[in-house]
Amino acid sequence: MNPLEITSRETVASKFARARSLFPHTSSVVYFNSASYGPLATTIKTAIDQNMDLRIAADRDDTHYAFATADELRSDYAELIGAEKQEIGVGLSTTFGINIAAFGLPLEPGDEVLVLDRDFPVNVYCWRAAAETRGIVLKFIPSRDRHFDIDEFLKAITSRTKVLTVSFVSFFNGYKNDLVTLGKICRERGIFFVVDGIQGVGAETINVREANVDIFACGCQKWMLSPQGCGFFFISDRVRPKMKLPFGTWLGVEWEVKFTDLFHYDKPWFDSARRFEMGYYAIWNILGMKEAMKIFQMLGTENIQRHNHALIDRLVAYLRSNSLYAITSSLEEKHRSSIFTFSGPEIAKLHRFILDQKIILVQREGSIRVSAHLFNNEDDIDKLIDVLDRYSKNA
């Protein structure tokens, strides 16, 4: 049986068990660190190895693999986030997509870009570079309790405000922003809405159309469980005609993948997000992205979100019973995510104690960050609970 084949009578629990079997690390370590980078499935290694063998043999042209797979991915990612295929481009990282926004949106000197004062650096440095070269103004929105606050956002808006750039999910405490409400405000005020999606896509449901997102950027090495150095971006049909090309690429026009007649320099740019892609594709990344995508298609994002949150709930129940620990993530339904954080005494010592038990997670901003994902199960949570319990008894 194909390890990712979808069968009509299979239960959701069985599908998750099958997905877990694709990740060899689960037999030796507990991995709660998808918010940093996701582990790779064996199906990804197989696909890359097969193509590597083909390239080593060098007995035929394999160019079509990259173009065909990239085209399939545009459709896959469009379905994943509620977009249309022509709105999706295959990129290199979240940074790549945010830079398309920072240098491609029709902005004038003096126009303001709003960003949270506690956001991931990609949402600052891309716009800072644009500010230095385009004369736009980067303006910080004060956070409240380390969260995005809509009232502070509204107070920050002026007649020169043209862009809001924000993370779908906060990297350090898992706070999931209310994109629908933010998008509605932006649309009503004529503000471009740019979203860094890397900490949510693959683990949390999203519909960019319902949220009125203009540009969405997402690296795939974290929750999308793909090789490092790959991603995708979304540019809405509404905003794309207004965009400037921040760079040029010979693959931003249609060659019909027939590279036998290349002396044409007047071809029109693609009337799609493809015009913003960068040159040739990294084929092994593309193949890895495609194999990873099959896992998400088998399970469904709604099921993954439900699965992840249920695991976190199991951990929450224990933490609430132990006064030594304090929950530092929001558990409000519309703001919780698959990233969960808590604090405890001597946080560095606690972190080392957990790592020594082969439970992989990280510290972020004074808390322990747990990133539960589709390959985790209740046994993983129970192992973490056991370690925390042992630590608390010796603290």
N, C-alpha and C positions, 0 to 999 in steps of 0.2 A: 504494500500500500504506500502511495506517495505520502511522505510525512506531513504534508500540508494540504492534502486533498480534503475537501469539505464533504461530509456525508450527511444526508438529510435526517437520519435518526440519531445521530450522535448528540449526547448531552453537552451543555456548555462546560460542565466540570471536566468531562472527558477531553474536550478540546484544550482546556488549560493544562491538563496533565500531559497531553501530547506536545503542546508547545514547550512545556518545561523540559521534556526529554530531549529537546534540540539544543539545550544549553549544558554542556558537560560540567561546567563549574559547579552546578547545583549538587554534585555528589561529594564535593570537598569543602566548599565555602558557602557562606550565606552572603549574598551580594545585595546591598541596599544602597547602591551608588549610581543609579542610572541618571541622576541629575548632573553627574560629572561626565560620565561616558558609559554607554551601554555595552554589555558583553555581546559577543557575536555568536550566532547560531551556527551549527555544523553545516547547514544548508548553504550558508554564505561562503564558507571555506570551500565547499565542493564546487560551487559555481565559479569562484575565482581560480581554483586549481585547474579546472577544466579549460578555462580560457588561457591560463598561463601555459598549459601543455600545448594548446593550439598555437600560441605565439612562439613557443620554443621550436615547434615543428616547422613553422614558417613556410608551410606548403600551400597556403591559400590566403586570399585577402579576407580579413575578418572585419573590415570597416563597418559593415552593415549592423553588426551586433550593437555597437555603441549607439547608433542613430535610432535603431528600432527599439532598443530598451529605453532610451531617453524618452521616446515618444509615448511608450506605454506608461512610464512614470508620470508624465504630465497628466494623463487621464487618472491614474491612481491617486495622485495627490489632490487633484481637483475634487474627486469624490470624497476624499478624506476630510477636507475642510469646507465643503459646500460651495465650490467654485466651478467655473467652466474651464475646459482644457486650454483654451487660448489665453487664459489668464495666468497660467502656470509656466514658470521657467525653472530649469535645472541649474542650481548654483553650487557654490563651493562651501558656503557657511552662512550663518546668520549675518555676520559682518558684511558679507557680499550684498545681501539683499537690503540691509539698512543703508549701505552706501549708495545703492541705486536710488533710494528715496532721497538721501541727503544731497546728492549731486544731480538728480534727474527731475525732481519736482520743480515746477515753475515758481521760483522764489526770487524776491528782489532784495537788495541791500536794505537792512532795517527790519525785515520780516522776522517775526519771533517764532522760535521752536520751543515748545514746552516739554520738559522731561522731569520725572520724579527725582527728588534729591537722594533717593535710596534705590536706584535702579542699577542694573548690571552695566559695567563700563562700556559695552558696545553701544548702548543707547546714549552715551555721552561723547565718546571720542570720534565716532563717525560724524556727528553733528558739530563737534568742536572743529574738526578739520574743515567742514563746509563753512562754518562761521569765519574761519581764518581766510578762506579763499573766495567766498561768495558774499561776505559782508552781512550775513544773517546773524541774528542774536539768539544765543542759547540761554534760556531762562528756566530756573529750577522751581518746581512746585514743592512746597513743604509737605513732608509726609506727616501723618498723625499715627502715633503708636506703631511706627515702622510700616504703615500701610498707605496706599494711595487713598487720598481723601477727595471726594468729588467736590465738596464745598471749597476746598483750597484750589482745586482746578478752576472752578468757575470764577473765583476771585482773581486768578492769575490772568485770565483772558482779557486782552485789550484789542483795540482796532487793528493792531499790527500782528496779532496772533494768526499764524497760518498753518502750523503743524502741532499735533500732539503725538509724541512717540512714547510708547509704553510697553512693558512686558506683559504677555498673557498671564504668566505665573511668575511670581517672585522667586529668584534663585535661592535666597537665603532663609525664607520662612514659609514658602509655598503659598503665599497669599494669591488667590486667583482674582484678577481684576474683572469687574463687571463690564465686559467689552460692549455688550448691547447698549447699556446706558451711556457709556462714554462715546460710542459711535453715533448715537442719536444726537447727543449734544454737539459733536463735531459737525455732523451733517447740517444741523439747524444753523450753526454759526459759520459755515463755509470754511471749516478747518480740515486740513488733510489729516487722516487718521492712520498712523503707522504703528504696526505691532510686531514685536519680537516674540515669536511663538515657540522658541526652542524648548522651554521648560513645561510646555503643556501638550503639544501635538504628540499623539501616540498614546497618551495617558488620560487626557481630558477631551471631552467632546467640544467641538467648535463649529460654527457656521459663519464664515466671514461675510457672507451676503447679509444675513440677519443682523450682524454687528456693524454693518456699514464700514468695514475696513477698506482702506484704499490700497495700502501696501502691507504685505505680510511676509516676514522673513523667518526661515527656520532651518537651522542645521539639523542633520539627521543622525549625528553620532551619539546622541544621548538617548532619549526615550524612543526614538525610531530605530534604535538598535542596529545602526548601519556603520560602515567603516568611517573612520575619521577623515575630515576634509571633504564632506559632501553635504548637500542640502537642496532646498528648493525655495522659490519665492513666488508670491502672488501679486499681480498688479491688476487692479480692477479695470473692467472695460470702461468704466466711467472716467477714470483718471488717466488711463494710458495715453489717449490722444494728446493730453496736455504735457506729457513728459518730454524732457530733453534727453538726448542720448549722452550719457556721461562718458562714454567710451565707444569705440567702434570695434567690430569683429567681423571677419569675413564670413562667419557662419550666422550672422544676423540677417542674411538674405537666403532665398531659396535656390539651392543648387540641384535639388532633386536627388541628392546623394549620387550624382553621376559626375565625377570629377575628371571628365575627358575634354571639357570645353570651358576653361576657366578665364579666358581673356574677355570678360565682360565686367565693366566697372560701373555700370549704371543700374544695376538691379535694385529694386525698391526694398526697403527694410521690411521684415516680417510685420504684418499687422496683428501681432500677438506678443506675448511676453518673451517669446524666443529672441526678439531683437536685442534683449538685454542679457542674453547668455554670453559666456566668455569662451570663445574659441572651441577647440576640440574637447571631447569628454574624457574624463579619467575612467576608462572602461571597467577596471576592477571595482571602483567605487560604485559605478552605475549598476553593475551586476549585483553587488552586495546590497544596494538600496532596493533593488527589485525583489531579491529573495527575502529581505526583511519585511518588505511590504506585504508579502504573501501571508505572513504570520498575523498581521493586523487585519487583513481581509478575512482570514479564517475566524478570528475571535470577535471582531467588531469593537470599535472604540467604546461604545456604551457599556459593553460587557467588561472591557478592560478597566474602565473607570470604576464600575461597581465592584469589581474584584479587588482593585487596589485600595479603595476606600474601606472595604470590609476588613482587609488585613490591618489597616491603620486603626480602625475601630477596636480591634482586638488588643492592640498595643495601648491605645488610649484607656481602655478599661483597667489595665494593670497600672498605668501611671497615675490614674486618679485614686487608686487604692494605696499608693505609696507616697507619703508626704515628702520624701526626699527629693522627688522630681517635680518639675513644673513644666506644663505644656506651653510652648511659645508660638505655636501656629494657630491660626483661626480655624475653628471647626464649624463656623457658620456655613450652611449648605452651599450657598452661591459663591463663597470665597475659599472653601477648602480645596485641596488638590491632592495629588499623589506624592507631594513633598510634605513631610511632617517633621517638626522640630520640637525638641524638649531640652531643658537644662537640668543640671544636677551639680553636686558639690565637686570642686576641683575638676573642671570640665576636660582639661588636657589629660589628666590621669584617667578619668572615666573613658575617654576616647581610646587611649592606649590599651586599657583593660579589655574593651570590646574587640579591638583589632586583634589582640592576642588570642582571642577565641575563634579567630577566622570568620569574623563577621565584618564585612567591609562597608564602611560608611565614613562620613567626614564631619568635621566641625565647620560651622559657618556662623560668624557674628555672635559668638558666645553660646551657641547651642549645638546639640548633636542633630545632624540632619539625616533622616531616614527617607530613602526614595524607594518605595515599594512598587514593583512592576509585575508584569504578566507571568514571569517565570518564578516568582515567589509564591509560597503557599503558607498555610497556617503553621506548619512545622518550623519554618524560618522565623516567624514572629515569636513562636514559643521559645526558640533557642535564644533569641534576643532578650525576651522577658526573663528567662532563667539567668542569663548573665547579669542583667540589671538587678535582679533580686539578690544574687550573690554579692555584687558590689555594694549594694545598700546595707547589707548586714555587716560589712566590714568597714563602712565609712565612718 
